[in-house]
Amino acid sequence: MSPDLPELLTGVPLSGFEPQDVREASEAVRSYCGWHIAPAINETLTLRVDRGRGAVILPTLQLNSVTSVTVEGALWSASDYEVYLGRTASIDLGRGVLPRRVVIAFNHGYTEAPADVIRVVKSLARSGATGSSVRVGSVQISSSTGTTAVSLTSLRPYQLPAVA
């Protein structure tokens, strides 16, 4: 995840938590889920086109808006593509001759972190204060009890599905 992302738990009361523990726990949750989750941000990404389907899958589970789609340097109008919202958000570019990549500007993320995400981050941050270690996704953080399967299960609704 980008170090320039806003705090995951913006606006959440965190008295009694060490800021470093909250940052590490937030990073672990974002890494495990595969996207930033909250707050809503504007992002511009160059993404691969699934040329068989003529679609681009956006790395988000909460698409708020698409600002622009640029294909081979040309800005497409909103009538040139179709946005689909399902388990993941995608943009259908049609079945014509398609490039390998497109540049898409969009706004995504929840306005505030969902309650399940807040609970897991706080649990990890609380555990982090005790000094042992746990791995969540590709991130290793401090913990005494580790992250239980139950707490990771509560993150599944926010986890990006694997895309081939």
Phi and psi in degrees as GROMACS dihedral restraints (atoms count N, CA, C in turn):
[ dihedral_restraints ]
;  ai    aj    ak    al  type     phi  dphi    fc
    3     4     5     6     1   -68.7    20    10
    4     5     6     7     1   136.0    20    10
    6     7     8     9     1   -68.7    20    10
    7     8     9    10     1   -11.9    20    10
    9    10    11    12     1   -86.4    20    10
   10    11    12    13     1     0.6    20    10
   12    13    14    15     1   -68.0    20    10
   13    14    15    16     1   145.7    20    10
   15    16    17    18     1   -67.6    20    10
   16    17    18    19     1   162.0    20    10
   18    19    20    21     1   -58.4    20    10
   19    20    21    22     1   137.3    20    10
   21    22    23    24     1   -62.9    20    10
   22    23    24    25     1   -40.1    20    10
   24    25    26    27     1  -100.8    20    10
   25    26    27    28     1    37.8    20    10
   27    28    29    30     1   -55.1    20    10
   28    29    30    31     1   127.4    20    10
   30    31    32    33     1    84.3    20    10
   31    32    33    34     1    -2.5    20    10
   33    34    35    36     1   -90.0    20    10
   34    35    36    37     1   130.4    20    10
   36    37    38    39     1   -62.4    20    10
   37    38    39    40     1   127.0    20    10
   39    40    41    42     1  -130.2    20    10
   40    41    42    43     1    29.4    20    10
   42    43    44    45     1   -64.0    20    10
   43    44    45    46     1   140.2    20    10
   45    46    47    48     1    91.1    20    10
   46    47    48    49     1    -4.3    20    10
   48    49    50    51     1  -109.4    20    10
   49    50    51    52     1   141.0    20    10
   51    52    53    54     1   -76.6    20    10
   52    53    54    55     1   131.8    20    10
   54    55    56    57     1   -54.1    20    10
   55    56    57    58     1   -40.4    20    10
   57    58    59    60     1   -63.4    20    10
   58    59    60    61     1   -39.7    20    10
   60    61    62    63     1   -64.6    20    10
   61    62    63    64     1   -40.2    20    10
   63    64    65    66     1   -67.0    20    10
   64    65    66    67     1   -41.7    20    10
   66    67    68    69     1   -61.5    20    10
   67    68    69    70     1   -46.5    20    10
   69    70    71    72     1   -64.3    20    10
   70    71    72    73     1   -42.0    20    10
   72    73    74    75     1   -65.3    20    10
   73    74    75    76     1   -41.6    20    10
   75    76    77    78     1   -63.0    20    10
   76    77    78    79     1   -43.6    20    10
   78    79    80    81     1   -61.6    20    10
   79    80    81    82     1   -41.0    20    10
   81    82    83    84     1   -63.8    20    10
   82    83    84    85     1   -44.4    20    10
   84    85    86    87     1   -65.3    20    10
   85    86    87    88     1   -44.8    20    10
   87    88    89    90     1   -61.7    20    10
   88    89    90    91     1   -41.8    20    10
   90    91    92    93     1   -63.8    20    10
   91    92    93    94     1   -45.4    20    10
   93    94    95    96     1   -61.0    20    10
   94    95    96    97     1   -41.1    20    10
   96    97    98    99     1   -80.9    20    10
   97    98    99   100     1   -22.6    20    10
   99   100   101   102     1    88.3    20    10
  100   101   102   103     1     7.0    20    10
  102   103   104   105     1  -160.7    20    10
  103   104   105   106     1   174.3    20    10
  105   106   107   108     1   -78.7    20    10
  106   107   108   109     1   -20.7    20    10
  108   109   110   111     1    70.9    20    10
  109   110   111   112     1   -60.8    20    10
  111   112   113   114     1  -153.6    20    10
  112   113   114   115     1   156.8    20    10
  114   115   116   117     1   -78.3    20    10
  115   116   117   118     1  -179.9    20    10
  117   118   119   120     1   -64.8    20    10
  118   119   120   121     1   134.0    20    10
  120   121   122   123     1  -135.9    20    10
  121   122   123   124     1   157.8    20    10
  123   124   125   126     1   -91.3    20    10
  124   125   126   127     1   135.6    20    10
  126   127   128   129     1  -142.8    20    10
  127   128   129   130     1   144.2    20    10
  129   130   131   132     1  -122.3    20    10
  130   131   132   133     1   121.1    20    10
  132   133   134   135     1  -129.6    20    10
  133   134   135   136     1   147.7    20    10
  135   136   137   138     1   -95.3    20    10
  136   137   138   139     1   119.3    20    10
  138   139   140   141     1  -123.5    20    10
  139   140   141   142     1   152.4    20    10
  141   142   143   144     1   -77.4    20    10
  142   143   144   145     1   139.6    20    10
  144   145   146   147     1   -93.3    20    10
  145   146   147   148     1   130.1    20    10
  147   148   149   150     1   -77.8    20    10
  148   149   150   151     1    98.0    20    10
  150   151   152   153     1   -69.0    20    10
  151   152   153   154     1   -22.6    20    10
  153   154   155   156     1   -68.7    20    10
  154   155   156   157     1   -37.6    20    10
  156   157   158   159     1  -100.1    20    10
  157   158   159   160     1   -15.1    20    10
  159   160   161   162     1    69.3    20    10
  160   161   162   163     1    32.3    20    10
  162   163   164   165     1  -128.8    20    10
  163   164   165   166     1   156.9    20    10
  165   166   167   168     1  -121.3    20    10
  166   167   168   169     1   127.0    20    10
  168   169   170   171     1   -94.2    20    10
  169   170   171   172     1   127.8    20    10
  171   172   173   174     1   -89.9    20    10
  172   173   174   175     1   138.9    20    10
  174   175   176   177     1   -78.9    20    10
  175   176   177   178     1    66.4    20    10
  177   178   179   180     1  -156.4    20    10
  178   179   180   181     1   153.6    20    10
  180   181   182   183     1  -112.1    20    10
  181   182   183   184     1     2.6    20    10
  183   184   185   186     1  -141.0    20    10
  184   185   186   187     1    80.5    20    10
  186   187   188   189     1   -83.4    20    10
  187   188   189   190     1   124.4    20    10
  189   190   191   192     1   -97.4    20    10
  190   191   192   193     1   -38.8    20    10
  192   193   194   195     1  -166.0    20    10
  193   194   195   196     1   156.2    20    10
  195   196   197   198     1  -110.0    20    10
  196   197   198   199     1   122.3    20    10
  198   199   200   201     1   -86.9    20    10
  199   200   201   202     1   -42.9    20    10
  201   202   203   204     1  -159.4    20    10
  202   203   204   205     1   154.1    20    10
  204   205   206   207     1  -129.1    20    10
  205   206   207   208     1   121.7    20    10
  207   208   209   210     1  -117.6    20    10
  208   209   210   211     1   122.6    20    10
  210   211   212   213     1  -118.4    20    10
  211   212   213   214     1   118.8    20    10
  213   214   215   216     1    47.9    20    10
  214   215   216   217     1    45.7    20    10
  216   217   218   219     1    83.4    20    10
  217   218   219   220     1    -8.0    20    10
  219   220   221   222     1  -102.0    20    10
  220   221   222   223     1   129.1    20    10
  222   223   224   225     1   -77.4    20    10
  223   224   225   226     1   122.3    20    10
  225   226   227   228     1   -87.8    20    10
  226   227   228   229     1   147.4    20    10
  228   229   230   231     1   -81.9    20    10
  229   230   231   232     1   161.8    20    10
  231   232   233   234     1   -60.5    20    10
  232   233   234   235     1   -23.3    20    10
  234   235   236   237     1   -77.7    20    10
  235   236   237   238     1    -9.7    20    10
  237   238   239   240     1   -86.1    20    10
  238   239   240   241     1   -10.9    20    10
  240   241   242   243     1  -143.0    20    10
  241   242   243   244     1   165.4    20    10
  243   244   245   246     1  -127.0    20    10
  244   245   246   247     1   135.0    20    10
  246   247   248   249     1   -97.2    20    10
  247   248   249   250     1   131.2    20    10
  249   250   251   252     1  -116.4    20    10
  250   251   252   253     1   132.5    20    10
  252   253   254   255     1  -113.2    20    10
  253   254   255   256     1   117.3    20    10
  255   256   257   258     1  -141.6    20    10
  256   257   258   259     1  -143.0    20    10
  258   259   260   261     1   -55.9    20    10
  259   260   261   262     1   -40.8    20    10
  261   262   263   264     1  -123.7    20    10
  262   263   264   265     1   160.7    20    10
  264   265   266   267     1   -91.3    20    10
  265   266   267   268     1   142.1    20    10
  267   268   269   270     1  -142.3    20    10
  268   269   270   271     1   160.4    20    10
  270   271   272   273     1  -121.0    20    10
  271   272   273   274     1   122.7    20    10
  273   274   275   276     1   -90.0    20    10
  274   275   276   277     1   120.1    20    10
  276   277   278   279     1   -95.9    20    10
  277   278   279   280     1    -1.9    20    10
  279   280   281   282     1    94.8    20    10
  280   281   282   283     1  -175.1    20    10
  282   283   284   285     1  -113.9    20    10
  283   284   285   286     1    13.7    20    10
  285   286   287   288     1   -72.3    20    10
  286   287   288   289     1  -162.7    20    10
  288   289   290   291     1   -69.4    20    10
  289   290   291   292     1   121.1    20    10
  291   292   293   294     1  -117.9    20    10
  292   293   294   295     1   146.5    20    10
  294   295   296   297     1   -76.2    20    10
  295   296   297   298     1   170.7    20    10
  297   298   299   300     1   -75.8    20    10
  298   299   300   301     1   -31.8    20    10
  300   301   302   303     1  -138.7    20    10
  301   302   303   304     1   152.8    20    10
  303   304   305   306     1  -135.0    20    10
  304   305   306   307     1   159.6    20    10
  306   307   308   309     1  -106.7    20    10
  307   308   309   310     1   123.9    20    10
  309   310   311   312     1  -125.4    20    10
  310   311   312   313     1   129.5    20    10
  312   313   314   315     1  -105.8    20    10
  313   314   315   316     1   130.0    20    10
  315   316   317   318     1  -153.6    20    10
  316   317   318   319     1   162.8    20    10
  318   319   320   321     1  -111.9    20    10
  319   320   321   322     1   132.1    20    10
  321   322   323   324     1  -153.9    20    10
  322   323   324   325     1   162.6    20    10
  324   325   326   327     1   111.5    20    10
  325   326   327   328     1   155.4    20    10
  327   328   329   330     1   -75.5    20    10
  328   329   330   331     1   148.0    20    10
  330   331   332   333     1   -59.2    20    10
  331   332   333   334     1   -42.8    20    10
  333   334   335   336     1  -129.7    20    10
  334   335   336   337     1   151.8    20    10
  336   337   338   339     1   -60.5    20    10
  337   338   339   340     1   134.2    20    10
  339   340   341   342     1   -62.7    20    10
  340   341   342   343     1   154.2    20    10
  342   343   344   345     1   -56.0    20    10
  343   344   345   346     1   -42.1    20    10
  345   346   347   348     1   -61.4    20    10
  346   347   348   349     1   -39.7    20    10
  348   349   350   351     1   -66.8    20    10
  349   350   351   352     1   -43.4    20    10
  351   352   353   354     1   -59.5    20    10
  352   353   354   355     1   -45.7    20    10
  354   355   356   357     1   -59.1    20    10
  355   356   357   358     1   -44.6    20    10
  357   358   359   360     1   -67.3    20    10
  358   359   360   361     1   -43.7    20    10
  360   361   362   363     1   -61.4    20    10
  361   362   363   364     1   -45.3    20    10
  363   364   365   366     1   -63.8    20    10
  364   365   366   367     1   -40.3    20    10
  366   367   368   369     1   -62.4    20    10
  367   368   369   370     1   -45.2    20    10
  369   370   371   372     1   -65.0    20    10
  370   371   372   373     1   -42.7    20    10
  372   373   374   375     1   -65.1    20    10
  373   374   375   376     1   -39.7    20    10
  375   376   377   378     1   -63.8    20    10
  376   377   378   379     1   -44.2    20    10
  378   379   380   381     1   -64.8    20    10
  379   380   381   382     1   -34.0    20    10
  381   382   383   384     1   -63.1    20    10
  382   383   384   385     1   -23.7    20    10
  384   385   386   387     1   -72.6    20    10
  385   386   387   388     1   -13.0    20    10
  387   388   389   390     1   -93.0    20    10
  388   389   390   391     1   -16.4    20    10
  390   391   392   393     1   100.5    20    10
  391   392   393   394     1    -3.6    20    10
  393   394   395   396     1   -92.3    20    10
  394   395   396   397     1  -160.7    20    10
  396   397   398   399     1  -138.5    20    10
  397   398   399   400     1   146.9    20    10
  399   400   401   402     1  -144.5    20    10
  400   401   402   403     1   149.9    20    10
  402   403   404   405     1  -108.7    20    10
  403   404   405   406     1   128.3    20    10
  405   406   407   408     1  -123.0    20    10
  406   407   408   409     1   114.3    20    10
  408   409   410   411     1    61.7    20    10
  409   410   411   412     1  -128.2    20    10
  411   412   413   414     1   -98.2    20    10
  412   413   414   415     1     8.5    20    10
  414   415   416   417     1  -110.2    20    10
  415   416   417   418     1   131.9    20    10
  417   418   419   420     1  -100.5    20    10
  418   419   420   421     1   128.6    20    10
  420   421   422   423     1  -132.3    20    10
  421   422   423   424     1   165.0    20    10
  423   424   425   426     1   -73.9    20    10
  424   425   426   427     1   145.7    20    10
  426   427   428   429     1  -168.5    20    10
  427   428   429   430     1   149.5    20    10
  429   430   431   432     1   -96.0    20    10
  430   431   432   433     1   -40.3    20    10
  432   433   434   435     1  -103.0    20    10
  433   434   435   436     1   -12.7    20    10
  435   436   437   438     1    79.4    20    10
  436   437   438   439     1   175.9    20    10
  438   439   440   441     1   -97.2    20    10
  439   440   441   442     1   120.6    20    10
  441   442   443   444     1   -75.0    20    10
  442   443   444   445     1   158.1    20    10
  444   445   446   447     1   -58.6    20    10
  445   446   447   448     1   -32.8    20    10
  447   448   449   450     1   -62.7    20    10
  448   449   450   451     1   -45.3    20    10
  450   451   452   453     1   -67.6    20    10
  451   452   453   454     1   -36.4    20    10
  453   454   455   456     1   -69.2    20    10
  454   455   456   457     1   -34.2    20    10
  456   457   458   459     1   -60.0    20    10
  457   458   459   460     1   -36.6    20    10
  459   460   461   462     1   -68.9    20    10
  460   461   462   463     1   -14.2    20    10
  462   463   464   465     1   -89.0    20    10
  463   464   465   466     1   -12.8    20    10
  465   466   467   468     1   -53.3    20    10
  466   467   468   469     1   -39.1    20    10
  468   469   470   471     1   -63.5    20    10
  469   470   471   472     1   -14.9    20    10
  471   472   473   474     1  -109.1    20    10
  472   473   474   475     1     4.2    20    10
  474   475   476   477     1   -93.4    20    10
  475   476   477   478     1   126.8    20    10
  477   478   479   480     1   -63.4    20    10
  478   479   480   481     1   136.8    20    10
  480   481   482   483     1   -71.0    20    10
  481   482   483   484     1   153.8    20    10
  483   484   485   486     1   -66.5    20    10
  484   485   486   487     1   134.6    20    10
  486   487   488   489     1  -117.8    20    10
  487   488   489   490     1   124.9    20    10
